[in-house]
Amino acid sequence: MNAILKRMSSLVVLALSTGVCAGVLGHRAFNRLVRSDVLALLARTGAREETLITETMLQALPEPVQRYLRHTGIVGKPIVRTVHLRQKGRMRTGPGRPWIPLDAEEHYSVQPPGFVWDGTMHLGLLPVGRARDMYLDGRGHMLVKAASLLSVVDARGEEMDQGSMMRYLSEMIFFPSAFLAANVSFEAIDDSSARVTLTDHGRSATGTMYVDEAGRLTDFVAQRYRMVDGRCDPETWSTPVTEYGEFEGLKLPIRGKAVWKLADGDLEYIDVTITELQYDVRTH
């Protein structure tokens, strides 16, 4: 990741030397790419669910999961089909590396599972990088461009598929009715945790949910592939929740971090806050 940041910095200088016009054209092209991906994602969503969530739907779940879902307030609410949110925060590429301000927009579909995330990284007022992370039709794809022009990362393959699916599973906390879907299963662990598995396109992703006595989800921990200098290795990955708020009448995590639990210490690499969230809003 350090090599990625260095390459991005040099490519930004090169991109700027080509002029503002090229940067504008690159930005517009990236926007078109993201919009095309979002439309493809939303085109796959099923019909709107009119069924309201009941207590009966929770009864077969492990007790910590029941406690968590009741705390969110989803009982009496409809099952969500699509999600649109915006985030602000910061990210970094390695220990000791500077934090980079980040603005992001994300779309999700629930059935079938999928997301498109569009993030812009800034240095001061200068947008230095644009990233699009995606999980669609069982495939993951990460694309990062310097100044929206020159590719820094273009990652696909089995590890990306697994990593993107794991990301989706961890972010279902933003639309908790998804935990009631037929392709989600649970295994009880103890009074404060349960194992959750998402199955999609013949592949499964599994992680552990941690829930406090009040029903707040406090962390999600799993094994996920980490890419370093083009190589992917499985590492323990944690996404602790640091703040709760309310959107769409539900109590939801609005701020959280992502942390790699490495042999030489924890690497916290992203810290984001949700600023907007809407359910079942179509993009035309």
N, C-alpha and C positions, 0 to 999 in steps of 0.2 A: 504493500500500500504506500510506503514511503516513495518507492520508485514511481508509482502512479502520480503522486502529488508533484514530484519534480518534473515529470514529463508534462503534466498539465500546465505547470507554470511556464515552461519553455514554449509550449504550443500556444499558450495565450499570447505571449510576446509576438510569436510569429503571426498569429491571427490578427492581432492589432496592427501589425505592420502592413497587412494587406488592405487596411482601410476600414472605416466605419460601415461602408456599403456592404462589404462581404459579411461583416458581423450581423447586420440586419437581415440579410438574406439567409444566413445560417440559422438565426433565431426563428425566422418564419418557417423554414423547412423543418426545424425540430418541432415547432408547434403543430404543423400539419401531420407529422409522424405520430405525435402523441394523440392528436384528435382522431386519427384513423384507428389507432389501437383502442381508444376509449369506445368509439362507435362499434368496433368489432366485439369488444367485451359486452357492451350493453345489448347488442343484437342477440346474444346467446341467452339472455335471461328469460325465465319462464313467466307465466301469467301471474298477475298480482294475487297474493294470498289474502282471502277475506276472512279466514279462520282466525279467531282470537286465541291467544295463549291462555291455557287454564292451569290450575294447580295440578290437575290429573296428569298433565304432560310432564311434570317434574318428578313425579313420585318414584319412578324407577331409577332415577339418577343417584349417584353417591351423595351422601349427606352434605359434604362441602360444596358440591356443585349446586345442589338444591338451594343451599344457604346463599351462595353467590348470585344465582339467577333471581331469587326473591329480592335480594338487596337491590339489584338493578332496577326492579319495578316492571319487568316485562309481562307479568301476569295481567291479562286484560288488554294487552297490546297486540297488534297484528304482527305476523311474521314478516320480517324485512326482506326485500328482494334486491335492492341496490342501495349503495351508500356513496356519498360524495363528501369529502372533508378537505380541510386546509390545515397546514401545520406551519409553525415557526420554530426555529431552534438552532442547533449548532452541531457540527460533526468534526471529526478529526481522523487522520489516517494511521495513527500509531502513537505509542507512548512518547510523551515529550514533544509531540507535534502540536502546532497551534490549532486552536478551535476555529472553524470557518462557519460564519453565519449561513443559515439555510432557510429557504422558503419552499414549501412543497404543496402539491395538490394530488389527491388520490381518489380513484374510483374503484369500487368493488362490485362484483356480482356474487350472489349467494348460491344460486343454483343455475348453472354450475359454478363452482368456486373459481374466482379469478380476481385479479387486480391490475391496475395500471397506476404507477406512481411516477410523478414528474417533479423532480427537485432541482432548484437553482441554488448554486453556491456563490457567495459573494466575498470579495476582499474590499472592504470599504464600500464605495458605491459601484464598484466594478463587478459585474457578473463573470466569474472566471470559469464556471463549469455548469453543465446541464446533465442531469442523469435521468434515465427512464428505466425503472425496474418493472418487470411484468411477469404475471403468471396467467397463461391463457391456454385452454385446451390441454392442460396437463404439462405444459412446457414453460420453463423460466427463461428469461432473457434480460440481461443487464447491459445497458448501453450508456456510456459516459463520454461526453464530448467537451473539449476545451472551447470556451467562447461559442458554444453551439455549433462549431465548425469541424473540428478535427477529432477523430475518435481516439480516446485514451483506453477505454475498456469496451469490448464487444464480446460478452461471455455467454455461451450457451452450453448445453450438454447435461449429462445425468446429474452432476453435482449442482448445477444451477437449477434444474428441475426440482431437486429435493430441497434446496435452500429456499427457493421462492415459495414452494408449497408450505414449508415450515414457517416462513414469514407470514403467509396468509393465516395459518392456524393460530399463530400468536396474536394476530390483530383482529380475530373474531370477537375479542372483548369490546370492540367499538360497535358491534352489532350482535349482541348476545343471543338473539333468537336463533342465530345460525347454529348454536350448540344443540338445538333440538332436531336438526336435520337427520335424515336416515343414514347419511354417510359419515356420521360422527358417533363414536362409541367411547365409553368410559370404563375405567377400572379403579375401584376404590383402593386407596393406600392407607390413610388414617383420617383422623378428625379434621385435619387442616389441609389435606392435599388429595389429589386424584389425578390419574393418568388419563389423557385425552388423545384419541386417535382420529385423524381425518383420512378418509380414503377417496381417491379420485384417479381416474384413468389407470386403474390397476396398480397404483402406488399408494403407500401410506406414510403419513408423518405423525410422530408421537412425541408428546411433551408432557410435563407435569405442571399442573395448576396449583398454586398455593393461595389459600383463602383464610382470612382472619376470622375471629369470633363474630364480628359484626356482619360478615358476608362480603367484605371487600376483597377483591382479588389483589394480591400483593406482588406476585411474581409468576413468571412462566419460564421454565428451564427445559432445555432440550439439547440434543446433539445436532449440530448443524455444520455444514462445510464452510470453512473460512479460506478465502483466497488470498494468498501472499505470493507476490511476484509470479503470478500465473499458475501457481500450484494450489490445489484444494485439499485440505485435510480436515477431518471431523474434529470439532472442539466443543466444549460445553459452552452454551450460549444462554444468557439470562436477559429478561426484559422487565426489570422491576418497575412498578407503578409508584410514582411519587406524588401525584395529586389527582383528586377526583373532582368532577363537576357535573353539570346536567345539560344534556342535549336531547331533544325530541322526547322530553318527559321521562328520561331514564338517567339513573346515576351511573356515569361512565368514567373510566380513567381518561383524564385529559392531558396528563403529562407523564412521560416515562423515559426510560433510558434503555440502551442496548449495551450489553457488556459481554466480552469474551473472557471466560474464566481460564486463563492460560497457566501453564506450568510455572512461569516466572512472575505471575501476578495478574490481577484483573486489568483488562483494557476496556474502559468505558469509551465508546466511540461515537455515540449519538445521544442527544438529549433534545426531545421535541415536545411541543405543546400544541394541542388541537385548538384552533381558533374558531373554526366553523365545522358543523356536521349536519347533514341532511339525509333523510331516508327517502328512497323511491322518487327521486327527482330525475327525470329523463334529460339527457343531453341531445339536442337536435343539431 
